[in-house]
């Protein structure tokens, strides 16, 4: 069951989130190749050998998709612009790509949806990947230029702007764990990316401020890291993972410096003079986006730093094997407020669960329970004084789930990838009942 709408303040924002590469179809509209196109074309990278060239064909079907958001009763839509679509070679502007987002934002406003823009949800232009991507310090200036281009086109109409989605995924998952583009397993590459992604955020935030942009923020992902047993080694492993995952980015952004436990392994690989960048990184922000899905358990490991290995946990899991632990959301929101951001407005910018395709594509009672439990967990944090302003479900549609391909289905709306037909699931209807959406599905 979802809670009553009245359990949240009248101005609390309920929305859904998507990202460009996962739904649009990168093969359309003069987009250049991104490093996700080249990564997905490499054998062995994507579970079902798929890619995002067509995805949900949102590039052509966006009016229907915006109708689905409005008709459920949501008041906001978190979307992202693709750098490779807007700047196919990372530098030259593709007017056709900018015009697509211009129409999309107007379409949101026509339907009473507040546009929540994310400038980067992972489509690094392949030309910039070829010159070192996030390992190259130049990326910060290139990214600030790109954000300025987006702002000059859309900034008069968006309600809020996030520079980056999930720096941990951009840097660590992609350069150390090797699971996302560019698929590296290299601590030096990872350390540089961990720093440059923050430098890019700082440079872009400064550039956008000078353009008069308001409501600037960033979206970070948090994942509870706990020891798998009561050994000192497991506890130590969990602490290091917590420092890398849950402290590195927020501490730097809030001017608290990098966490010592992560510096133990990364300091030797950071760019020279990294300390001189910490001021630019710590630009004031207006809000923080929090993505929360799960917890991971760590056991003692034997390899190089950061040793510890992730092991299977005992809690009920989603289709992707992610443990379901709603109280982790309450814990993170309180911890962020107490340790890092104080009264800075926070939004939950992603929370959701994957399921496999079922016989009845529209019946998803487990998802309704998952959402209800996490909304109550968010409400509990507000009762403890957290300045929480909104909640965005991930995701509107079943879509391209990165390295997992099209197997996991996160949507409130089912997508048939042969016909592209959209079918609202019972979770979509549950939101409609909660939020007082009036119209039929589309
Ligand atoms: C987030 N991990 O990604 C992204 O913002 C979405 O694009 C994505 O679809 C969603 O969560 C569901 O996965 C993550 O391995 C991907 O820890 C992987 C991880 C975390 C977040």
Boltz pocket constraint, residues with backbone or C-beta under 6 A from the ligand:
constraints:
  - pocket:
      binder: B
      contacts: [[A, 19], [A, 22], [A, 165], [A, 166], [A, 169], [A, 173], [A, 221], [A, 223], [A, 291], [A, 350], [A, 394], [A, 400], [A, 401]]
      max_distance: 6.0
